[in-house]
Amino acid sequence: MRSRLPLLLAVSAGLSICLQAQNVPDAVTNPMAGNRAAIDAGKQLYTSVCQACHGPEARGDRGPALTGSLRHGSSDNEIFRNVRGGIQGTQMPPFAQFTSDQIWQVMAYLRSLSGAPAPDLTPGDPVAGRAAFDGKGGCRTCHQTDLAGVGLRTAQQLRDAIVNPGQQPVVTLKTKDGHEYRGLRKNDDPFSIQILDTSGQLRSFMKSQLATLSIDPKSIMPSDYGQRLTSTEIQNVVAYLATLTTPAIPTLTSGLSYDRIRTASAEPQNWLTYWGDYAGHHYSSLSQINWMNVRNLRARWATQMPGDGTLESTPLVVDGVMYTSGPVGQVYALDAATGRQIWKYQRTQKQVNPFEANRFNRGVAVLDGRVFFGTLDAALVALDARTGALLWEVQVADTMLGYSLTSAPLALKDKIVTGISGGEYGIIGFLEAFDPATGKKLWHVNSIPVPGEPGNDTWSGDSWKHGSGGMWLTGSYDAELNTLYWAVGNPGPDINGDVRKGDNLYTCSVLALDANTGKIKWHYQFTPHDTRDWDATEDLVLVDRMWHGQSRKLLIQANRNGNFYVLDRLNGDFLAAAPYIRTNWVKGWDSTGKPITIPAADANAAGVWVYPSLIGGSNFQAPSYSPLTGWLYFTYHDGGQRFAIGPAPFEPGKQFQGEGGGSDAGPPAGDAPESQGIAAFDPETMKVMWKFEVKEASLTAGVLATGGGVVFASSHEGNLIALDAKTGKALWHFSAGGNVAGSPISYAINGKQYIAVSTAQVLFSFALPE
């Protein structure tokens, strides 16, 4: 029988909404700031509740000091949320018993300790503010070029940055090989230090590598602007900064360019895009860790990323800095050698659909000094890669209709491309491209043809209006052909095909698109008129290789419908297909590549047992293509399910399934039990070469093949497993202590190879012993 997961998700989403609502402050800034009675009341509360951890006058004890810049957010509304809801993964508990007024009182007391005057957010004079910025304030001396987009911050944030900047010590260091660096200290412990150097590059050093190290405790940002400038002058400077709303791409000497991503294989020490390269190979040529020594692999570091959701992200690594998304609304920059946090960005949803599901984020994109990610309330966000500061945000769609963004965008030469999620909600799926500098929309293409477009006649009546077809998983790109390849999800309603008769283009298809315009060049539909929720949103792997005696440009995919496909990616011609698990819905393919289906396998009111199940033969977990073996490695699930249709009323923002009860009939007598694991498949012979079985199926845990002859596989049971790429033999495993819900990657720092993977709420990185 069908699981109760949708019901549990709905209950969970409702609970999450309630908790979020409780933690949202009733004002953006403290309404009691500077009020003497509130400060006195806040001092009493602080002394009786907070002082035991944070020390007298908030100078720090077991907990950190609470004056100056705070690691988990320094604005009024951020501090309010941290007090009310606590900070997961730390010793900071929630104080839900405090009223809003009590929290504001404590904050008024804390602000008074820093000498910050009561905030005056009365609009100032921007012309006079620029004069004060350039003249009396002397700000232009340091801030020559890094103010682009600063006006996107709130007036409170701008004012806090002036009068309460926190400590930013300056570091000067020299390595043992004679190189000298100077910059702002970002992180420091007994073993390592990270700085933001004078060119704007994030740098990390092990202290054992250093010949000299000096730290000037005096902040580079003067802390006396509250006294140096009058209240009116500060108002005016804030007004001037507020006019600087046009962001510009940060100029970094080592920024990640399009050309570097295009030739990602030339720098295997990095992991530059979601699939590791544009071709979707998810492969690392690094070979320091190999099939002979992998048994010695050890956890090198672990970083906790607690929050509302599970880690499904695939990290990126760019020149020693790891960029990744945490649970909902979080983005991190980490030192890839130590896991130490360089910066963190936290965004709260502006709207929460009460029927929201899929509360996770699968990763970010990086391009020219910017980090891009999508949000659950369907916004695309750009951050400064150096600091995590918000550069721009655009609303892509209305989350109250079921739209969201859950997967990593794709960064091209002059575009950020993202597909929309929400295929369970009767949306119209689409793909869009945006200008990386401004967020301006450049093109839009629907996955469901509207009247007048080719393919609309494959939908009966007006069923196209709720056709779904989410395009949510990151696509692939052929730079030589300037062609994007993007997979399309299931039609809506998911199960009941009676209300949408026809092939239902372009659902369960691959689209080849002109990257400049979004125009569709060709399509291939894997599962016409799907009634089993078999999205085609699996990795589209682009391979140039000899195939059946010819040099071909291929597109290969292990599809959710249980079959492995080989297409010519120049024109979409069907070349071959074969099942890699049990299937009973197709008996072959005609000369055009259209499947010859078995009508008895279509979902009906009574219910029919179909292979594969709704989970699919594969799913959006990362596969991996190895040029060493010429095989694709991927996670498989071999099992069936009873599909039955039911009523399919459409309600905006609610899931649109069309699933019925039907009979309780199980699988046919004598059928083998379900199984799942890792498979190696040869596209030349169209045969499975080996399988390694695991105990629990997963929609998220993927694989990574490496130049060392190892396939790393994450599993739902909580293991990271190393397999021999040629035989599938288990070589090593690590128990992560929780569900492994991400796909592993590999990178190198100073010649040492690492394997990183996201688990339940911890990001692990592994390496060989010194």
TORMIDO-236695 format. One record per residue (C-alpha): residue in one letter; y, x, z. Coordinates in steps of 0.25 Angstrom, whole numbers, padded with zeros to 4 digits, always signed. Layout:
N
AYXZ ...
END
This chain:
770
M+0000+0000+0000 R+0014+0004-0002 S+0020+0012+0010 R+0032+0006+0018 L+0041+0018+0015 P+0052+0010+0008 L+0053+0001+0021 L+0053+0013+0030 L+0063+0020+0021 A+0072+0007+0022 V+0071+0007+0038 S+0073+0022+0038 A+0086+0020+0029 G+0091+0009+0038 L+0089+0017+0051 S+0096+0029+0044 I+0108+0020+0040 C+0109+0015+0055 L+0109+0029+0060 Q+0119+0034+0050 A+0128+0023+0053 Q+0128+0026+0068 N+0132+0041+0065 V+0144+0038+0056 P+0157+0040+0063 D+0167+0028+0063 A+0178+0038+0058 V+0179+0050+0049 T+0188+0057+0059 N+0189+0056+0074 P+0198+0045+0078 M+0200+0051+0092 A+0203+0065+0087 G+0215+0071+0096 N+0214+0059+0106 R+0216+0065+0120 A+0208+0054+0127 A+0197+0055+0116 I+0196+0070+0118 D+0195+0069+0133 A+0184+0059+0132 G+0177+0067+0121 K+0177+0079+0131 Q+0170+0071+0142 L+0159+0067+0132 Y+0158+0081+0126 T+0157+0087+0140 S+0146+0077+0145 V+0138+0077+0132 C+0141+0088+0122 Q+0145+0100+0131 A+0130+0104+0135 C+0127+0108+0121 H+0141+0111+0114 G+0147+0118+0126 P+0161+0117+0133 E+0172+0114+0124 A+0161+0113+0113 R+0161+0128+0112 G+0146+0128+0110 D+0133+0130+0118 R+0119+0125+0114 G+0126+0117+0103 P+0137+0123+0094 A+0152+0123+0096 L+0159+0110+0092 T+0172+0116+0088 G+0175+0120+0074 S+0166+0118+0062 L+0153+0112+0065 R+0140+0114+0057 H+0136+0100+0056 G+0150+0095+0052 S+0164+0096+0058 S+0171+0083+0053 D+0173+0072+0063 N+0163+0063+0056 E+0153+0074+0055 I+0154+0077+0070 F+0153+0062+0074 R+0140+0061+0066 N+0134+0073+0073 V+0137+0068+0087 R+0133+0054+0084 G+0120+0057+0076 G+0117+0071+0081 I+0113+0083+0072 Q+0098+0083+0068 G+0091+0097+0069 T+0101+0101+0080 Q+0102+0099+0095 M+0114+0089+0092 P+0109+0075+0097 P+0115+0062+0092 F+0125+0055+0102 A+0123+0041+0097 Q+0127+0036+0111 F+0141+0041+0109 T+0151+0031+0103 S+0160+0035+0092 D+0172+0036+0101 Q+0164+0045+0110 I+0160+0054+0098 W+0175+0055+0093 Q+0179+0058+0107 V+0170+0070+0108 M+0175+0075+0094 A+0189+0073+0098 Y+0186+0083+0110 L+0179+0093+0101 R+0191+0093+0091 S+0200+0095+0103 L+0193+0108+0107 S+0196+0114+0093 G+0210+0112+0095 A+0210+0103+0083 P+0222+0093+0084 A+0219+0078+0081 P+0217+0076+0066 D+0229+0071+0059 L+0223+0065+0046 T+0237+0059+0041 P+0238+0062+0027 G+0247+0075+0025 D+0255+0080+0013 P+0247+0088+0004 V+0258+0096-0002 A+0263+0100+0011 G+0248+0103+0015 R+0247+0113+0003 A+0259+0120+0007 A+0254+0122+0021 F+0240+0126+0016 D+0246+0137+0007 G+0258+0141+0017 K+0257+0139+0032 G+0242+0137+0033 G+0239+0149+0024 C+0227+0142+0019 R+0228+0146+0005 T+0225+0160+0009 C+0210+0157+0011 H+0208+0144+0003 Q+0212+0148-0011 T+0201+0141-0019 D+0191+0134-0010 L+0199+0121-0007 A+0193+0113-0019 G+0188+0100-0015 V+0192+0102+0000 G+0200+0088-0001 L+0187+0081-0002 R+0186+0083+0013 T+0191+0073+0023 A+0205+0075+0030 Q+0198+0077+0043 Q+0189+0088+0037 L+0201+0095+0030 R+0209+0095+0043 D+0197+0100+0052 A+0195+0112+0042 I+0209+0116+0045 V+0211+0114+0060 N+0196+0116+0064 P+0190+0125+0054 G+0179+0131+0063 Q+0175+0146+0063 Q+0172+0153+0050 P+0170+0168+0054 V+0171+0178+0043 V+0159+0187+0041 T+0159+0201+0035 L+0146+0208+0032 K+0140+0219+0024 T+0125+0220+0020 K+0117+0232+0021 D+0118+0234+0006 G+0133+0235+0007 H+0138+0222+0003 E+0149+0216+0011 Y+0152+0201+0012 R+0163+0193+0019 G+0163+0178+0022 L+0163+0166+0031 R+0151+0165+0041 K+0143+0153+0038 N+0130+0156+0047 D+0126+0167+0056 D+0114+0170+0065 P+0107+0182+0070 F+0100+0184+0057 S+0109+0179+0046 I+0123+0176+0042 Q+0129+0168+0030 I+0143+0169+0025 L+0152+0162+0014 D+0158+0175+0008 T+0171+0176+0001 S+0166+0172-0012 G+0161+0159-0007 Q+0146+0163-0007 L+0137+0160+0004 R+0129+0172+0009 S+0118+0174+0018 F+0114+0187+0025 M+0103+0192+0035 K+0110+0200+0045 S+0099+0211+0043 Q+0105+0213+0030 L+0119+0216+0035 A+0125+0230+0038 T+0138+0224+0045 L+0142+0210+0049 S+0155+0206+0055 I+0161+0192+0058 D+0175+0188+0061 P+0175+0177+0070 K+0189+0172+0066 S+0188+0160+0057 I+0193+0162+0043 M+0199+0149+0044 P+0210+0149+0054 S+0208+0139+0066 D+0222+0137+0070 Y+0227+0128+0059 G+0228+0117+0069 Q+0240+0125+0075 R+0245+0133+0063 L+0248+0120+0055 T+0254+0107+0060 S+0247+0094+0060 T+0255+0090+0048 E+0252+0102+0041 I+0238+0101+0043 Q+0239+0086+0038 N+0246+0092+0025 V+0235+0103+0023 V+0224+0092+0024 A+0232+0083+0014 Y+0233+0095+0004 L+0218+0099+0006 A+0214+0084+0004 T+0220+0085-0011 L+0210+0096-0015 T+0199+0086-0019 T+0195+0092-0032 P+0183+0101-0030 A+0180+0113-0038 I+0167+0121-0040 P+0167+0132-0029 T+0168+0145-0036 L+0156+0154-0030 T+0153+0167-0035 S+0138+0164-0033 G+0138+0149-0036 L+0126+0143-0043 S+0130+0141-0057 Y+0123+0133-0068 D+0118+0145-0075 R+0111+0150-0063 I+0104+0137-0061 R+0100+0137-0076 T+0094+0150-0074 A+0088+0148-0060 S+0075+0155-0063 A+0083+0168-0064 E+0086+0167-0049 P+0074+0162-0042 Q+0079+0167-0028 N+0088+0154-0029 W+0084+0139-0031 L+0096+0134-0039 T+0092+0119-0042 Y+0083+0108-0037 W+0071+0112-0045 G+0075+0127-0044 D+0079+0126-0059 Y+0083+0117-0070 A+0069+0116-0075 G+0063+0109-0063 H+0053+0120-0061 H+0055+0121-0046 Y+0049+0135-0047 S+0052+0148-0040 S+0049+0161-0047 L+0050+0169-0034 S+0037+0176-0031 Q+0039+0183-0017 I+0031+0172-0011 N+0018+0172-0018 W+0004+0166-0018 M-0001+0179-0010 N+0010+0180+0001 V+0014+0165+0002 R+0005+0164+0015 N+0015+0173+0022 L+0026+0163+0020 R+0035+0160+0032 A+0046+0150+0035 R+0059+0158+0034 W+0068+0148+0039 A+0070+0133+0042 T+0082+0124+0042 Q+0083+0110+0048 M+0090+0100+0040 P+0089+0087+0049 G+0095+0074+0044 D+0092+0060+0039 G+0081+0063+0029 T+0070+0073+0024 L+0073+0086+0017 E+0068+0084+0003 S+0078+0094-0003 T+0075+0106-0012 P+0085+0117-0008 L+0093+0126-0018 V+0095+0141-0015 V+0107+0148-0022 D+0110+0162-0018 G+0104+0162-0004 V+0110+0148-0001 M+0101+0136+0000 Y+0107+0122-0003 T+0099+0110+0001 S+0101+0096+0005 G+0096+0091+0019 P+0094+0077+0023 V+0103+0066+0018 G+0117+0071+0015 Q+0115+0086+0019 V+0117+0098+0011 Y+0114+0112+0016 A+0117+0127+0012 L+0108+0136+0019 D+0106+0151+0019 A+0093+0152+0011 A+0088+0164+0018 T+0089+0158+0032 G+0091+0143+0031 R+0104+0144+0039 Q+0114+0133+0035 I+0127+0138+0028 W+0133+0124+0026 K+0128+0109+0027 Y+0135+0097+0021 Q+0132+0083+0027 R+0136+0070+0020 T+0134+0056+0026 Q+0131+0045+0016 K+0143+0036+0013 Q+0134+0024+0010 V+0119+0022+0015 N+0111+0012+0007 P+0103+0004+0017 F+0091+0005+0008 E+0092+0020+0005 A+0080+0028+0004 N+0077+0043+0000 R+0085+0049+0011 F+0085+0063+0006 N+0091+0073-0003 R+0083+0083-0012 G+0093+0094-0015 V+0106+0099-0020 A+0112+0106-0032 V+0121+0118-0032 L+0130+0122-0044 D+0143+0131-0044 G+0145+0131-0029 R+0142+0117-0026 V+0131+0109-0020 F+0128+0095-0025 F+0119+0084-0019 G+0117+0069-0019 T+0118+0060-0008 L+0110+0047-0003 D+0122+0039-0006 A+0122+0044-0020 A+0134+0054-0020 L+0134+0068-0027 V+0140+0078-0018 A+0145+0092-0021 L+0147+0103-0010 D+0153+0117-0010 A+0141+0126-0010 R+0148+0136-0001 T+0152+0127+0010 G+0145+0113+0008 A+0159+0107+0007 L+0160+0094-0001 L+0166+0096-0015 W+0164+0082-0021 E+0155+0069-0020 V+0153+0058-0030 Q+0146+0045-0028 V+0135+0044-0039 A+0130+0030-0036 D+0130+0019-0025 T+0119+0021-0015 M+0120+0007-0010 L+0113+0003-0023 G+0102+0013-0020 Y+0107+0026-0027 S+0106+0039-0021 L+0105+0054-0024 T+0094+0061-0018 S+0090+0073-0027 A+0097+0086-0030 P+0107+0086-0042 L+0106+0095-0054 A+0117+0105-0056 L+0119+0109-0071 K+0130+0117-0078 D+0141+0107-0076 K+0135+0095-0070 I+0128+0090-0057 V+0117+0080-0061 T+0111+0070-0052 G+0102+0058-0053 I+0102+0046-0044 S+0092+0041-0034 G+0089+0027-0031 G+0077+0022-0040 E+0071+0013-0029 Y+0084+0005-0029 G+0085-0001-0043 I+0097+0008-0047 I+0100+0013-0061 G+0096+0028-0061 F+0106+0039-0067 L+0109+0053-0068 E+0123+0059-0067 A+0130+0072-0069 F+0143+0077-0062 D+0153+0088-0063 P+0150+0098-0052 A+0164+0101-0049 T+0170+0087-0047 G+0158+0077-0047 K+0163+0070-0059 K+0152+0062-0066 L+0148+0068-0080 W+0137+0059-0085 H+0128+0048-0081 V+0115+0043-0086 N+0106+0031-0082 S+0091+0032-0081 I+0091+0017-0083 P+0096+0013-0097 V+0107+0002-0097 P+0108-0008-0108 G+0112-0001-0121 E+0105+0012-0117 P+0091+0016-0123 G+0080+0012-0114 N+0087+0000-0107 D+0077-0009-0115 T+0066-0003-0107 W+0070-0012-0095 S+0068-0027-0096 G+0080-0036-0094 D+0090-0030-0084 S+0080-0022-0076 W+0087-0009-0080 K+0098-0013-0070 H+0089-0009-0058 G+0080+0001-0066 S+0081+0013-0056 G+0077+0026-0062 G+0083+0035-0052 M+0085+0050-0057 W+0085+0056-0044 L+0077+0069-0045 T+0084+0082-0050 G+0082+0084-0065 S+0079+0096-0073 Y+0088+0103-0084 D+0086+0111-0097 A+0098+0119-0098 E+0095+0124-0112 L+0093+0109-0117 N+0104+0105-0108 T+0095+0093-0104 L+0093+0087-0090 Y+0079+0081-0087 W+0080+0070-0077 A+0069+0061-0071 V+0070+0046-0069 G+0064+0038-0058 N+0057+0024-0057 P+0062+0011-0063 G+0066+0000-0053 P+0060-0008-0047 D+0050+0003-0044 I+0037-0005-0045 N+0040-0019-0052 G+0041-0016-0067 D+0040-0031-0070 V+0055-0032-0068 R+0058-0020-0078 K+0049-0021-0089 G+0049-0010-0099 D+0048+0005-0099 N+0061+0006-0090 L+0068+0019-0095 Y+0072+0029-0090 T+0064+0027-0077 C+0052+0037-0075 S+0058+0046-0086 V+0064+0059-0088 L+0077+0060-0095 A+0082+0072-0103 L+0097+0071-0103 D+0109+0079-0109 A+0115+0087-0097 N+0129+0086-0103 T+0129+0071-0105 G+0117+0064-0098 K+0112+0059-0111 I+0097+0056-0112 K+0090+0065-0122 W+0076+0060-0120 H+0068+0053-0110 Y+0053+0052-0106 Q+0048+0041-0097 F+0036+0045-0089 T+0032+0031-0083 P+0038+0019-0091 H+0040+0006-0083 D+0036+0013-0070 T+0031+0003-0059 R+0026+0014-0049 D+0039+0021-0045 W+0035+0033-0053 D+0049+0040-0055 A+0049+0052-0065 T+0058+0059-0055 E+0049+0072-0054 D+0054+0086-0058 L+0056+0087-0073 V+0051+0102-0076 L+0056+0109-0088 V+0047+0119-0093 D+0047+0129-0105 R+0033+0133-0108 M+0022+0134-0118 W+0015+0120-0118 H+0003+0118-0127 G+0006+0130-0135 Q+0021+0127-0137 S+0033+0132-0130 R+0039+0119-0125 K+0051+0114-0116 L+0044+0105-0107 L+0047+0095-0096 I+0035+0092-0087 Q+0034+0083-0075 A+0024+0078-0065 N+0028+0064-0065 R+0027+0054-0053 N+0018+0045-0062 G+0006+0055-0061 N+0007+0062-0074 F+0012+0076-0078 Y+0021+0076-0091 V+0025+0086-0101 L+0037+0083-0110 D+0045+0091-0120 R+0059+0092-0114 L+0066+0094-0127 N+0064+0079-0131 G+0055+0072-0121 D+0043+0072-0129 F+0030+0069-0121 L+0020+0081-0122 A+0010+0078-0111 A+0006+0070-0098 A-0006+0070-0089 P-0009+0065-0075 Y-0009+0074-0063 I-0014+0064-0054 R-0021+0050-0055 T-0014+0040-0064 N-0018+0027-0068 W-0005+0021-0075 V-0006+0029-0088 K-0017+0032-0098 G-0009+0041-0108 W+0004+0043-0116 D+0007+0039-0130 S+0012+0048-0141 T+0027+0047-0136 G+0023+0050-0121 K+0024+0036-0116 P+0013+0033-0106 I+0002+0024-0109 T+0002+0016-0096 I-0009+0007-0090 P-0003-0006-0087 A-0012-0009-0075 A-0005+0002-0068 D+0009-0005-0068 A+0013-0011-0054 N+0010-0026-0053 A+0011-0037-0043 A-0004-0036-0038 G-0003-0020-0037 V-0010-0009-0045 W-0015+0004-0040 V-0008+0015-0048 Y-0009+0030-0049 P+0000+0037-0045 S+0007+0030-0033 L+0021+0028-0031 I+0023+0042-0025 G+0019+0047-0039 G+0010+0058-0044 S+0022+0067-0041 N+0036+0064-0037 F+0050+0071-0035 Q+0044+0083-0027 A+0047+0096-0034 P+0036+0102-0044 S+0036+0116-0048 Y+0033+0122-0062 S+0028+0137-0062 P+0030+0145-0074 L+0019+0154-0068 T+0008+0144-0070 G+0015+0134-0079 W+0011+0123-0069 L+0019+0112-0062 Y+0016+0111-0047 F+0019+0097-0041 T+0016+0088-0030 Y+0007+0077-0034 H+0002+0064-0027 D-0011+0057-0033 G-0012+0043-0028 G-0011+0029-0032 Q-0003+0016-0026 R-0003+0001-0028 F+0009-0004-0035 A+0013-0018-0035 I+0026-0025-0040 G+0034-0035-0032 P+0048-0042-0033 A+0059-0033-0037 P+0072-0038-0032 F+0084-0029-0034 E+0094-0027-0023 P+0104-0016-0025 G+0102-0004-0015 K+0088-0008-0011 Q+0075-0002-0016 F+0070-0009-0029 Q+0055-0008-0029 G+0048-0020-0034 E+0035-0017-0026 G+0026-0028-0022 G+0014-0030-0013 G+0002-0032-0022 S-0012-0031-0017 D-0017-0021-0007 A-0027-0014-0017 G-0029+0000-0016 P-0033+0011-0025 P-0045+0009-0034 A-0059+0012-0027 G-0063+0026-0028 D-0049+0032-0031 A-0047+0045-0025 P-0037+0046-0013 E-0023+0050-0016 S-0019+0065-0015 Q-0007+0074-0016 G-0003+0088-0017 I+0002+0099-0027 A-0003+0100-0041 A-0001+0111-0052 F-0001+0105-0066 D-0002+0113-0079 P+0007+0106-0090 E-0001+0114-0101 T-0014+0108-0097 M-0008+0095-0090 K-0018+0097-0079 V-0017+0099-0064 M-0021+0113-0061 W-0022+0111-0045 K-0019+0102-0034 F-0016+0105-0019 E-0017+0093-0011 V-0008+0089+0001 K-0010+0077+0011 E+0003+0070+0009 A+0011+0065-0003 S+0025+0068-0004 L+0037+0064-0013 T+0045+0077-0010 A+0037+0089-0007 G+0037+0098-0019 V+0032+0112-0024 L+0037+0125-0029 A+0030+0135-0037 T+0034+0150-0036 G+0033+0163-0044 G+0023+0168-0033 G+0012+0159-0037 V+0014+0149-0026 V+0017+0134-0026 F+0024+0129-0013 A+0022+0115-0010 S+0028+0106+0000 S+0020+0095+0006 H+0023+0082+0014 E+0014+0086+0025 G+0024+0097+0029 N+0019+0109+0022 L+0024+0119+0012 I+0012+0124+0005 A+0010+0136-0004 L+0000+0135-0015 D-0006+0145-0026 A+0001+0141-0039 K-0011+0143-0047 T-0022+0137-0038 G-0015+0128-0028 K-0021+0135-0016 A-0014+0134-0003 L-0008+0147+0001 W+0002+0144+0013 H+0008+0132+0019 F+0019+0129+0030 S+0020+0117+0038 A+0035+0113+0039 G+0033+0103+0051 G+0038+0091+0042 N+0037+0084+0029 V+0040+0094+0018 A+0049+0085+0009 G+0055+0096-0001 S+0051+0105-0012 P+0050+0120-0009 I+0059+0130-0016 S+0060+0146-0017 Y+0071+0156-0016 A+0074+0170-0012 I+0084+0177-0003 N+0086+0192-0004 G+0072+0193-0011 K+0065+0184-0001 Q+0058+0172-0007 Y+0059+0159+0001 I+0052+0145+0000 A+0061+0133+0005 V+0057+0119+0007 S+0063+0106+0013 T+0054+0099+0024 A+0057+0087+0032 Q+0070+0092+0038 V+0069+0107+0038 L+0071+0117+0026 F+0061+0128+0027 S+0061+0142+0019 F+0050+0151+0019 A+0048+0166+0015 L+0038+0177+0017 P+0039+0186+0029 E+0048+0198+0029 
END
